[in-house]
Amino acid sequence: MRLYDLLQAYEFDEIMPVIVDMFPGTGKFREQLREAWDLLLSMKPVPTKKGIKYKLMPGDRADEQYVGAEDRDFDAPWEVILGKNLSRDRGVDLNDAEMLANCLVNICLIGKHPKSFEKSYRILSTPDR
């Protein structure tokens, strides 16, 4: 499934609680995340053969693992990220809403955002706000 298709399947108000659950403390960035959501929905996705694959990744300690996607999967203009296919490796237990929540946060922090999002990006990327 393309990210853009998944984005259209949900409302922002369904995804924001999932974001807050996955990333404690992000509730204070609701306005910026909503702006990103609305911008993404207004964009036309650029088809690409590249994808976003969620997999088990090594944690900081040898005995730790977490579920995530490579940062490089989000290092592209937003329109290109929207055109990417989403997939999960075997053993990954993220549901669609959790995958979308993770994508939204990563798009905001890693993706090449439009100029109109610059002010919100600065707010999101400053951890002590």
N, CA, C and O atoms as CSV, one atom per row, in Angstrom:
chain,resi,resn,atom,element,x,y,z
A,1,MET,N,N,0.845,-1.176,0.000
A,1,MET,CA,C,0.000,0.000,0.000
A,1,MET,C,C,0.895,1.245,0.000
A,1,MET,O,O,1.887,1.312,0.725
A,2,ARG,N,N,0.527,2.214,-0.818
A,2,ARG,CA,C,1.276,3.466,-0.828
A,2,ARG,C,C,0.937,4.278,0.424
A,2,ARG,O,O,-0.179,4.219,0.942
A,3,LEU,N,N,1.917,5.026,0.887
A,3,LEU,CA,C,1.717,5.856,2.067
A,3,LEU,C,C,0.557,6.827,1.855
A,3,LEU,O,O,-0.240,7.043,2.768
A,4,TYR,N,N,0.453,7.412,0.672
A,4,TYR,CA,C,-0.625,8.370,0.410
A,4,TYR,C,C,-2.000,7.713,0.579
A,4,TYR,O,O,-2.923,8.336,1.103
A,5,ASP,N,N,-2.136,6.483,0.146
A,5,ASP,CA,C,-3.408,5.770,0.296
A,5,ASP,C,C,-3.740,5.534,1.767
A,5,ASP,O,O,-4.890,5.677,2.182
A,6,LEU,N,N,-2.735,5.176,2.542
A,6,LEU,CA,C,-2.954,4.961,3.975
A,6,LEU,C,C,-3.312,6.277,4.662
A,6,LEU,O,O,-4.184,6.306,5.531
A,7,LEU,N,N,-2.652,7.353,4.282
A,7,LEU,CA,C,-2.940,8.669,4.843
A,7,LEU,C,C,-4.402,9.048,4.630
A,7,LEU,O,O,-5.039,9.597,5.529
A,8,GLN,N,N,-4.929,8.760,3.455
A,8,GLN,CA,C,-6.315,9.090,3.143
A,8,GLN,C,C,-7.318,8.200,3.886
A,8,GLN,O,O,-8.494,8.550,3.984
A,9,ALA,N,N,-6.874,7.078,4.398
A,9,ALA,CA,C,-7.773,6.143,5.070
A,9,ALA,C,C,-8.073,6.542,6.519
A,9,ALA,O,O,-8.939,5.943,7.158
A,10,TYR,N,N,-7.369,7.541,7.036
A,10,TYR,CA,C,-7.528,7.952,8.431
A,10,TYR,C,C,-7.796,9.443,8.525
A,10,TYR,O,O,-7.523,10.206,7.599
A,11,GLU,N,N,-8.337,9.833,9.665
A,11,GLU,CA,C,-8.473,11.242,10.027
A,11,GLU,C,C,-7.342,11.574,10.992
A,11,GLU,O,O,-6.870,10.710,11.731
A,12,PHE,N,N,-6.918,12.824,10.977
A,12,PHE,CA,C,-5.837,13.242,11.874
A,12,PHE,C,C,-6.176,12.934,13.327
A,12,PHE,O,O,-5.321,12.477,14.086
A,13,ASP,N,N,-7.433,13.185,13.715
A,13,ASP,CA,C,-7.830,12.966,15.112
A,13,ASP,C,C,-7.776,11.495,15.521
A,13,ASP,O,O,-7.773,11.193,16.714
A,14,GLU,N,N,-7.735,10.588,14.570
A,14,GLU,CA,C,-7.552,9.164,14.880
A,14,GLU,C,C,-6.075,8.839,15.109
A,14,GLU,O,O,-5.742,7.947,15.890
A,15,ILE,N,N,-5.205,9.563,14.429
A,15,ILE,CA,C,-3.774,9.251,14.468
A,15,ILE,C,C,-3.040,9.979,15.596
A,15,ILE,O,O,-2.076,9.446,16.146
A,16,MET,N,N,-3.476,11.175,15.943
A,16,MET,CA,C,-2.765,11.945,16.974
A,16,MET,C,C,-2.646,11.194,18.298
A,16,MET,O,O,-1.567,11.216,18.891
A,17,PRO,N,N,-3.697,10.527,18.799
A,17,PRO,CA,C,-3.522,9.767,20.053
A,17,PRO,C,C,-2.499,8.628,19.909
A,17,PRO,O,O,-1.813,8.284,20.872
A,18,VAL,N,N,-2.401,8.062,18.737
A,18,VAL,CA,C,-1.422,6.995,18.491
A,18,VAL,C,C,-0.009,7.587,18.541
A,18,VAL,O,O,0.905,6.975,19.093
A,19,ILE,N,N,0.164,8.773,17.966
A,19,ILE,CA,C,1.462,9.458,18.010
A,19,ILE,C,C,1.857,9.728,19.461
A,19,ILE,O,O,2.987,9.455,19.866
A,20,VAL,N,N,0.921,10.265,20.238
A,20,VAL,CA,C,1.207,10.585,21.635
A,20,VAL,C,C,1.557,9.326,22.421
A,20,VAL,O,O,2.423,9.356,23.296
A,21,ASP,N,N,0.889,8.229,22.112
A,21,ASP,CA,C,1.177,6.964,22.784
A,21,ASP,C,C,2.566,6.441,22.409
A,21,ASP,O,O,3.306,5.956,23.265
A,22,MET,N,N,2.909,6.544,21.128
A,22,MET,CA,C,4.203,6.032,20.654
A,22,MET,C,C,5.369,6.954,21.025
A,22,MET,O,O,6.481,6.490,21.277
A,23,PHE,N,N,5.103,8.248,21.055
A,23,PHE,CA,C,6.133,9.257,21.313
A,23,PHE,C,C,5.656,10.174,22.438
A,23,PHE,O,O,5.157,11.268,22.172
A,24,PRO,N,N,5.804,9.741,23.691
A,24,PRO,CA,C,5.317,10.543,24.822
A,24,PRO,C,C,5.855,11.984,24.765
A,24,PRO,O,O,7.025,12.219,24.464
A,25,GLY,N,N,4.974,12.919,25.059
A,25,GLY,CA,C,5.354,14.324,25.062
A,25,GLY,C,C,5.057,15.053,23.760
A,25,GLY,O,O,5.217,16.271,23.684
A,26,THR,N,N,4.625,14.320,22.732
A,26,THR,CA,C,4.386,14.956,21.435
A,26,THR,C,C,3.032,15.666,21.361
A,26,THR,O,O,2.748,16.337,20.369
A,27,GLY,N,N,2.215,15.534,22.366
A,27,GLY,CA,C,0.923,16.208,22.362
A,27,GLY,C,C,1.045,17.714,22.208
A,27,GLY,O,O,0.153,18.356,21.652
A,28,LYS,N,N,2.133,18.279,22.692
A,28,LYS,CA,C,2.325,19.733,22.593
A,28,LYS,C,C,2.618,20.191,21.166
A,28,LYS,O,O,2.635,21.391,20.892
A,29,PHE,N,N,2.850,19.236,20.251
A,29,PHE,CA,C,3.131,19.566,18.852
A,29,PHE,C,C,1.934,19.281,17.940
A,29,PHE,O,O,2.084,19.144,16.726
A,30,ARG,N,N,0.774,19.197,18.529
A,30,ARG,CA,C,-0.434,18.878,17.750
A,30,ARG,C,C,-0.622,19.832,16.563
A,30,ARG,O,O,-0.907,19.389,15.450
A,31,GLU,N,N,-0.465,21.126,16.799
A,31,GLU,CA,C,-0.679,22.119,15.741
A,31,GLU,C,C,0.287,21.901,14.564
A,31,GLU,O,O,-0.124,21.967,13.406
A,32,GLN,N,N,1.560,21.644,14.861
A,32,GLN,CA,C,2.553,21.436,13.810
A,32,GLN,C,C,2.303,20.121,13.061
A,32,GLN,O,O,2.436,20.066,11.838
A,33,LEU,N,N,1.945,19.076,13.789
A,33,LEU,CA,C,1.665,17.790,13.148
A,33,LEU,C,C,0.398,17.872,12.297
A,33,LEU,O,O,0.316,17.254,11.236
A,34,ARG,N,N,-0.574,18.627,12.762
A,34,ARG,CA,C,-1.800,18.822,11.975
A,34,ARG,C,C,-1.493,19.581,10.677
A,34,ARG,O,O,-2.029,19.264,9.615
A,35,GLU,N,N,-0.632,20.578,10.786
A,35,GLU,CA,C,-0.231,21.323,9.591
A,35,GLU,C,C,0.432,20.384,8.578
A,35,GLU,O,O,0.133,20.436,7.385
A,36,ALA,N,N,1.337,19.526,9.067
A,36,ALA,CA,C,2.005,18.563,8.181
A,36,ALA,C,C,0.982,17.627,7.542
A,36,ALA,O,O,1.048,17.359,6.343
A,37,TRP,N,N,0.048,17.137,8.331
A,37,TRP,CA,C,-1.011,16.238,7.836
A,37,TRP,C,C,-1.775,16.888,6.688
A,37,TRP,O,O,-1.962,16.292,5.628
A,38,ASP,N,N,-2.210,18.119,6.924
A,38,ASP,CA,C,-2.991,18.827,5.911
A,38,ASP,C,C,-2.164,19.078,4.645
A,38,ASP,O,O,-2.668,18.927,3.532
A,39,LEU,N,N,-0.910,19.457,4.815
A,39,LEU,CA,C,-0.031,19.666,3.665
A,39,LEU,C,C,0.143,18.373,2.874
A,39,LEU,O,O,0.069,18.376,1.645
A,40,LEU,N,N,0.372,17.278,3.577
A,40,LEU,CA,C,0.574,15.989,2.907
A,40,LEU,C,C,-0.659,15.587,2.106
A,40,LEU,O,O,-0.545,15.096,0.983
A,41,LEU,N,N,-1.831,15.798,2.683
A,41,LEU,CA,C,-3.061,15.448,1.971
A,41,LEU,C,C,-3.278,16.309,0.726
A,41,LEU,O,O,-3.948,15.886,-0.216
A,42,SER,N,N,-2.716,17.502,0.724
A,42,SER,CA,C,-2.900,18.401,-0.420
A,42,SER,C,C,-1.894,18.136,-1.545
A,42,SER,O,O,-2.022,18.693,-2.636
A,43,MET,N,N,-0.907,17.298,-1.284
A,43,MET,CA,C,0.153,17.039,-2.258
A,43,MET,C,C,-0.202,15.888,-3.194
A,43,MET,O,O,-1.009,15.015,-2.874
A,44,LYS,N,N,0.424,15.922,-4.341
A,44,LYS,CA,C,0.277,14.821,-5.292
A,44,LYS,C,C,1.500,13.912,-5.124
A,44,LYS,O,O,2.631,14.361,-5.308
A,45,PRO,N,N,1.284,12.648,-4.780
A,45,PRO,CA,C,2.424,11.744,-4.577
A,45,PRO,C,C,3.181,11.489,-5.885
A,45,PRO,O,O,2.591,11.411,-6.962
A,46,VAL,N,N,4.489,11.364,-5.758
A,46,VAL,CA,C,5.343,11.031,-6.896
A,46,VAL,C,C,5.608,9.531,-6.847
A,46,VAL,O,O,6.203,9.044,-5.885
A,47,PRO,N,N,5.182,8.793,-7.860
A,47,PRO,CA,C,5.420,7.344,-7.859
A,47,PRO,C,C,6.913,7.027,-7.826
A,47,PRO,O,O,7.715,7.678,-8.496
A,48,THR,N,N,7.266,6.028,-7.043
A,48,THR,CA,C,8.656,5.604,-6.916
A,48,THR,C,C,8.688,4.105,-6.635
A,48,THR,O,O,7.739,3.543,-6.088
A,49,LYS,N,N,9.774,3.480,-7.011
A,49,LYS,CA,C,9.937,2.049,-6.740
A,49,LYS,C,C,10.494,1.811,-5.337
A,49,LYS,O,O,10.474,0.687,-4.836
A,50,LYS,N,N,10.987,2.868,-4.713
A,50,LYS,CA,C,11.526,2.744,-3.358
A,50,LYS,C,C,10.381,2.627,-2.366
A,50,LYS,O,O,9.260,3.056,-2.639
A,51,GLY,N,N,10.674,2.045,-1.219
A,51,GLY,CA,C,9.635,1.834,-0.226
A,51,GLY,C,C,10.082,2.190,1.168
A,51,GLY,O,O,11.219,2.604,1.394
A,52,ILE,N,N,9.167,2.022,2.096
A,52,ILE,CA,C,9.424,2.180,3.523
A,52,ILE,C,C,9.124,0.829,4.143
A,52,ILE,O,O,7.987,0.358,4.107
A,53,LYS,N,N,10.142,0.211,4.706
A,53,LYS,CA,C,9.972,-1.127,5.265
A,53,LYS,C,C,10.204,-1.096,6.772
A,53,LYS,O,O,11.274,-0.711,7.243
A,54,TYR,N,N,9.189,-1.505,7.509
A,54,TYR,CA,C,9.302,-1.606,8.960
A,54,TYR,C,C,9.845,-2.974,9.307
A,54,TYR,O,O,9.374,-3.995,8.805
A,55,LYS,N,N,10.847,-2.979,10.178
A,55,LYS,CA,C,11.528,-4.217,10.535
A,55,LYS,C,C,12.030,-4.139,11.966
A,55,LYS,O,O,11.999,-3.084,12.598
A,56,LEU,N,N,12.492,-5.278,12.461
A,56,LEU,CA,C,13.114,-5.311,13.778
A,56,LEU,C,C,14.531,-4.780,13.627
A,56,LEU,O,O,15.294,-5.242,12.778
A,57,MET,N,N,14.876,-3.800,14.465
A,57,MET,CA,C,16.180,-3.159,14.377
A,57,MET,C,C,16.896,-3.287,15.712
A,57,MET,O,O,16.250,-3.336,16.759
A,58,PRO,N,N,18.222,-3.342,15.687
A,58,PRO,CA,C,18.961,-3.465,16.950
A,58,PRO,C,C,18.851,-2.196,17.786
A,58,PRO,O,O,18.871,-1.083,17.259
A,59,GLY,N,N,18.736,-2.382,19.091
A,59,GLY,CA,C,18.680,-1.249,20.006
A,59,GLY,C,C,20.066,-0.812,20.430
A,59,GLY,O,O,21.066,-1.249,19.860
A,60,ASP,N,N,20.124,0.046,21.424
A,60,ASP,CA,C,21.407,0.549,21.915
A,60,ASP,C,C,22.217,-0.532,22.622
A,60,ASP,O,O,23.446,-0.536,22.560
A,61,ARG,N,N,21.527,-1.440,23.288
A,61,ARG,CA,C,22.208,-2.553,23.957
A,61,ARG,C,C,22.079,-3.805,23.106
A,61,ARG,O,O,21.162,-3.914,22.293
A,62,ALA,N,N,22.967,-4.721,23.284
A,62,ALA,CA,C,23.004,-5.939,22.471
A,62,ALA,C,C,21.728,-6.767,22.588
A,62,ALA,O,O,21.347,-7.455,21.641
A,63,ASP,N,N,21.065,-6.705,23.743
A,63,ASP,CA,C,19.865,-7.513,23.964
A,63,ASP,C,C,18.566,-6.769,23.644
A,63,ASP,O,O,17.482,-7.274,23.935
A,64,GLU,N,N,18.661,-5.576,23.049
A,64,GLU,CA,C,17.468,-4.784,22.745
A,64,GLU,C,C,17.158,-4.778,21.255
A,64,GLU,O,O,18.055,-4.819,20.414
A,65,GLN,N,N,15.869,-4.725,20.952
A,65,GLN,CA,C,15.395,-4.550,19.580
A,65,GLN,C,C,14.192,-3.621,19.614
A,65,GLN,O,O,13.477,-3.539,20.613
A,66,TYR,N,N,13.986,-2.931,18.518
A,66,TYR,CA,C,12.777,-2.120,18.390
A,66,TYR,C,C,12.292,-2.211,16.949
A,66,TYR,O,O,13.030,-2.633,16.058
A,67,VAL,N,N,11.049,-1.812,16.732
A,67,VAL,CA,C,10.481,-1.829,15.390
A,67,VAL,C,C,10.628,-0.430,14.800
A,67,VAL,O,O,10.285,0.563,15.442
A,68,GLY,N,N,11.133,-0.362,13.590
A,68,GLY,CA,C,11.290,0.928,12.934
A,68,GLY,C,C,11.637,0.761,11.473
A,68,GLY,O,O,11.748,-0.352,10.959
A,69,ALA,N,N,11.803,1.887,10.822
A,69,ALA,CA,C,12.226,1.930,9.426
A,69,ALA,C,C,13.527,2.727,9.379
A,69,ALA,O,O,13.819,3.515,10.278
A,70,GLU,N,N,14.284,2.515,8.341
A,70,GLU,CA,C,15.546,3.238,8.182
A,70,GLU,C,C,15.272,4.721,7.954
A,70,GLU,O,O,14.336,5.083,7.241
A,71,ASP,N,N,16.089,5.571,8.559
A,71,ASP,CA,C,15.948,7.010,8.344
A,71,ASP,C,C,16.032,7.362,6.862
A,71,ASP,O,O,15.342,8.270,6.398
A,72,ARG,N,N,16.865,6.653,6.127
A,72,ARG,CA,C,17.039,6.964,4.699
A,72,ARG,C,C,15.738,6.787,3.906
A,72,ARG,O,O,15.579,7.375,2.836
A,73,ASP,N,N,14.814,5.985,4.426
A,73,ASP,CA,C,13.516,5.812,3.758
A,73,ASP,C,C,12.716,7.115,3.736
A,73,ASP,O,O,11.808,7.278,2.921
A,74,PHE,N,N,13.059,8.040,4.637
A,74,PHE,CA,C,12.340,9.305,4.754
A,74,PHE,C,C,13.160,10.501,4.269
A,74,PHE,O,O,12.700,11.640,4.343
A,75,ASP,N,N,14.352,10.250,3.782
A,75,ASP,CA,C,15.237,11.318,3.317
A,75,ASP,C,C,14.939,11.640,1.857
A,75,ASP,O,O,15.705,11.284,0.962
A,76,ALA,N,N,13.826,12.313,1.633
A,76,ALA,CA,C,13.363,12.646,0.284
A,76,ALA,C,C,12.317,13.756,0.417
A,76,ALA,O,O,11.821,14.008,1.515
A,77,PRO,N,N,11.983,14.413,-0.678
A,77,PRO,CA,C,10.882,15.383,-0.627
A,77,PRO,C,C,9.581,14.690,-0.218
A,77,PRO,O,O,9.380,13.508,-0.498
A,78,TRP,N,N,8.716,15.432,0.437
A,78,TRP,CA,C,7.475,14.854,0.947
A,78,TRP,C,C,6.660,14.167,-0.140
A,78,TRP,O,O,6.083,13.107,0.105
A,79,GLU,N,N,6.601,14.744,-1.327
A,79,GLU,CA,C,5.802,14.150,-2.401
A,79,GLU,C,C,6.329,12.771,-2.790
A,79,GLU,O,O,5.554,11.879,-3.136
A,80,VAL,N,N,7.645,12.602,-2.731
A,80,VAL,CA,C,8.255,11.307,-3.056
A,80,VAL,C,C,7.962,10.295,-1.953
A,80,VAL,O,O,7.653,9.138,-2.237
A,81,ILE,N,N,8.058,10.725,-0.706
A,81,ILE,CA,C,7.759,9.824,0.414
A,81,ILE,C,C,6.309,9.336,0.322
A,81,ILE,O,O,6.026,8.165,0.572
A,82,LEU,N,N,5.403,10.234,-0.034
A,82,LEU,CA,C,3.991,9.861,-0.173
A,82,LEU,C,C,3.773,8.776,-1.219
A,82,LEU,O,O,2.827,7.996,-1.108
A,83,GLY,N,N,4.633,8.712,-2.233
A,83,GLY,CA,C,4.493,7.723,-3.292
A,83,GLY,C,C,5.143,6.387,-2.991
A,83,GLY,O,O,5.069,5.465,-3.804
A,84,LYS,N,N,5.781,6.268,-1.831
A,84,LYS,CA,C,6.467,5.021,-1.477
A,84,LYS,C,C,5.480,3.974,-0.969
A,84,LYS,O,O,4.463,4.294,-0.353
A,85,ASN,N,N,5.810,2.725,-1.243
A,85,ASN,CA,C,5.027,1.607,-0.726
A,85,ASN,C,C,5.466,1.280,0.694
A,85,ASN,O,O,6.655,1.309,1.011
A,86,LEU,N,N,4.498,0.970,1.538
A,86,LEU,CA,C,4.775,0.575,2.922
A,86,LEU,C,C,4.742,-0.939,3.024
A,86,LEU,O,O,3.903,-1.601,2.412
A,87,SER,N,N,5.674,-1.480,3.814
A,87,SER,CA,C,5.671,-2.928,4.051
A,87,SER,C,C,6.204,-3.210,5.452
A,87,SER,O,O,6.822,-2.358,6.091
A,88,ARG,N,N,5.945,-4.436,5.907
A,88,ARG,CA,C,6.398,-4.896,7.222
A,88,ARG,C,C,7.115,-6.222,7.058
A,88,ARG,O,O,6.647,-7.107,6.342
A,89,ASP,N,N,8.234,-6.354,7.714
A,89,ASP,CA,C,8.911,-7.642,7.779
A,89,ASP,C,C,8.099,-8.592,8.660
A,89,ASP,O,O,7.287,-8.172,9.484
A,90,ARG,N,N,8.343,-9.856,8.460
A,90,ARG,CA,C,7.704,-10.851,9.317
A,90,ARG,C,C,8.122,-10.595,10.765
A,90,ARG,O,O,9.290,-10.323,11.040
A,91,GLY,N,N,7.181,-10.680,11.669
A,91,GLY,CA,C,7.464,-10.461,13.082
A,91,GLY,C,C,7.225,-9.031,13.550
A,91,GLY,O,O,7.302,-8.754,14.747
A,92,VAL,N,N,6.940,-8.132,12.639
A,92,VAL,CA,C,6.664,-6.740,13.001
A,92,VAL,C,C,5.181,-6.622,13.336
A,92,VAL,O,O,4.321,-6.963,12.524
A,93,ASP,N,N,4.891,-6.137,14.535
A,93,ASP,CA,C,3.504,-6.124,14.997
A,93,ASP,C,C,2.854,-4.741,14.989
A,93,ASP,O,O,1.917,-4.503,15.750
A,94,LEU,N,N,3.329,-3.836,14.153
A,94,LEU,CA,C,2.684,-2.529,14.023
A,94,LEU,C,C,1.396,-2.665,13.212
A,94,LEU,O,O,1.375,-3.337,12.180
A,95,ASN,N,N,0.330,-2.028,13.679
A,95,ASN,CA,C,-0.874,-1.982,12.860
A,95,ASN,C,C,-0.778,-0.773,11.921
A,95,ASN,O,O,0.177,-0.001,12.006
A,96,ASP,N,N,-1.746,-0.606,11.041
A,96,ASP,CA,C,-1.686,0.474,10.053
A,96,ASP,C,C,-1.641,1.858,10.702
A,96,ASP,O,O,-0.896,2.728,10.250
A,97,ALA,N,N,-2.422,2.066,11.745
A,97,ALA,CA,C,-2.444,3.371,12.417
A,97,ALA,C,C,-1.086,3.678,13.045
A,97,ALA,O,O,-0.611,4.811,12.970
A,98,GLU,N,N,-0.465,2.684,13.659
A,98,GLU,CA,C,0.853,2.886,14.265
A,98,GLU,C,C,1.913,3.161,13.196
A,98,GLU,O,O,2.801,3.991,13.390
A,99,MET,N,N,1.812,2.463,12.080
A,99,MET,CA,C,2.750,2.681,10.986
A,99,MET,C,C,2.590,4.103,10.436
A,99,MET,O,O,3.582,4.784,10.174
A,100,LEU,N,N,1.350,4.544,10.263
A,100,LEU,CA,C,1.085,5.884,9.762
A,100,LEU,C,C,1.566,6.944,10.749
A,100,LEU,O,O,2.146,7.949,10.338
A,101,ALA,N,N,1.336,6.735,12.029
A,101,ALA,CA,C,1.796,7.677,13.054
A,101,ALA,C,C,3.316,7.812,13.006
A,101,ALA,O,O,3.850,8.920,13.064
A,102,ASN,N,N,3.996,6.696,12.901
A,102,ASN,CA,C,5.450,6.713,12.819
A,102,ASN,C,C,5.912,7.425,11.551
A,102,ASN,O,O,6.860,8.210,11.590
A,103,CYS,N,N,5.255,7.158,10.443
A,103,CYS,CA,C,5.603,7.818,9.182
A,103,CYS,C,C,5.439,9.324,9.287
A,103,CYS,O,O,6.306,10.069,8.832
A,104,LEU,N,N,4.348,9.786,9.874
A,104,LEU,CA,C,4.107,11.223,9.970
A,104,LEU,C,C,5.218,11.912,10.749
A,104,LEU,O,O,5.721,12.952,10.325
A,105,VAL,N,N,5.597,11.346,11.872
A,105,VAL,CA,C,6.662,11.946,12.679
A,105,VAL,C,C,7.982,11.939,11.906
A,105,VAL,O,O,8.698,12.941,11.892
A,106,ASN,N,N,8.300,10.832,11.274
A,106,ASN,CA,C,9.553,10.752,10.515
A,106,ASN,C,C,9.566,11.687,9.310
A,106,ASN,O,O,10.598,12.278,8.991
A,107,ILE,N,N,8.432,11.820,8.646
A,107,ILE,CA,C,8.347,12.748,7.514
A,107,ILE,C,C,8.644,14.165,8.007
A,107,ILE,O,O,9.403,14.898,7.374
A,108,CYS,N,N,8.054,14.543,9.122
A,108,CYS,CA,C,8.252,15.896,9.655
A,108,CYS,C,C,9.703,16.161,10.047
A,108,CYS,O,O,10.220,17.253,9.812
A,109,LEU,N,N,10.352,15.177,10.636
A,109,LEU,CA,C,11.697,15.386,11.167
A,109,LEU,C,C,12.818,15.082,10.175
A,109,LEU,O,O,13.893,15.676,10.262
A,110,ILE,N,N,12.586,14.176,9.247
A,110,ILE,CA,C,13.657,13.730,8.347
A,110,ILE,C,C,13.424,14.166,6.905
A,110,ILE,O,O,14.371,14.529,6.206
A,111,GLY,N,N,12.170,14.134,6.454
A,111,GLY,CA,C,11.861,14.444,5.062
A,111,GLY,C,C,12.230,15.863,4.677
A,111,GLY,O,O,12.369,16.742,5.527
A,112,LYS,N,N,12.385,16.067,3.395
A,112,LYS,CA,C,12.677,17.404,2.859
A,112,LYS,C,C,11.350,18.141,2.718
A,112,LYS,O,O,10.627,17.979,1.734
A,113,HIS,N,N,11.054,18.947,3.717
A,113,HIS,CA,C,9.749,19.614,3.818
A,113,HIS,C,C,9.654,20.822,2.887
A,113,HIS,O,O,10.664,21.395,2.479
A,114,PRO,N,N,8.415,21.193,2.564
A,114,PRO,CA,C,8.216,22.409,1.762
A,114,PRO,C,C,8.555,23.648,2.595
A,114,PRO,O,O,8.521,23.608,3.825
A,115,LYS,N,N,8.879,24.736,1.918
A,115,LYS,CA,C,9.227,25.989,2.606
A,115,LYS,C,C,8.117,26.450,3.541
A,115,LYS,O,O,8.389,27.025,4.594
A,116,SER,N,N,6.886,26.203,3.166
A,116,SER,CA,C,5.760,26.638,3.990
A,116,SER,C,C,5.728,25.949,5.357
A,116,SER,O,O,5.028,26.412,6.257
A,117,PHE,N,N,6.467,24.859,5.528
A,117,PHE,CA,C,6.494,24.122,6.792
A,117,PHE,C,C,7.707,24.489,7.651
A,117,PHE,O,O,7.876,23.940,8.739
A,118,GLU,N,N,8.536,25.389,7.188
A,118,GLU,CA,C,9.795,25.696,7.875
A,118,GLU,C,C,9.603,26.118,9.327
A,118,GLU,O,O,10.315,25.632,10.206
A,119,LYS,N,N,8.660,27.007,9.593
A,119,LYS,CA,C,8.450,27.469,10.970
A,119,LYS,C,C,8.060,26.297,11.875
A,119,LYS,O,O,8.591,26.162,12.977
A,120,SER,N,N,7.151,25.465,11.421
A,120,SER,CA,C,6.739,24.303,12.218
A,120,SER,C,C,7.876,23.304,12.382
A,120,SER,O,O,8.024,22.691,13.439
A,121,TYR,N,N,8.674,23.143,11.338
A,121,TYR,CA,C,9.825,22.238,11.428
A,121,TYR,C,C,10.781,22.702,12.525
A,121,TYR,O,O,11.269,21.888,13.309
A,122,ARG,N,N,11.048,23.996,12.581
A,122,ARG,CA,C,11.953,24.523,13.607
A,122,ARG,C,C,11.404,24.236,15.006
A,122,ARG,O,O,12.168,23.915,15.916
A,123,ILE,N,N,10.104,24.347,15.178
A,123,ILE,CA,C,9.488,24.060,16.478
A,123,ILE,C,C,9.628,22.575,16.814
A,123,ILE,O,O,9.991,22.218,17.934
A,124,LEU,N,N,9.339,21.715,15.836
A,124,LEU,CA,C,9.432,20.265,16.055
A,124,LEU,C,C,10.854,19.787,16.305
A,124,LEU,O,O,11.073,18.871,17.098
A,125,SER,N,N,11.807,20.394,15.643
A,125,SER,CA,C,13.195,19.904,15.729
A,125,SER,C,C,13.984,20.510,16.885
A,125,SER,O,O,15.170,20.224,17.046
A,126,THR,N,N,13.330,21.346,17.688
A,126,THR,CA,C,13.975,21.912,18.877
A,126,THR,C,C,13.442,21.143,20.081
A,126,THR,O,O,12.330,21.401,20.541
A,127,PRO,N,N,14.237,20.193,20.595
A,127,PRO,CA,C,13.726,19.268,21.623
A,127,PRO,C,C,13.301,19.912,22.947
A,127,PRO,O,O,12.473,19.338,23.654
A,128,ASP,N,N,13.834,21.076,23.303
A,128,ASP,CA,C,13.529,21.626,24.616
A,128,ASP,C,C,12.312,22.534,24.625
A,128,ASP,O,O,12.101,23.254,25.601
A,129,ARG,N,N,11.507,22.525,23.577
A,129,ARG,CA,C,10.299,23.368,23.559
A,129,ARG,C,C,9.157,22.673,24.228
A,129,ARG,O,O,8.060,23.226,24.309
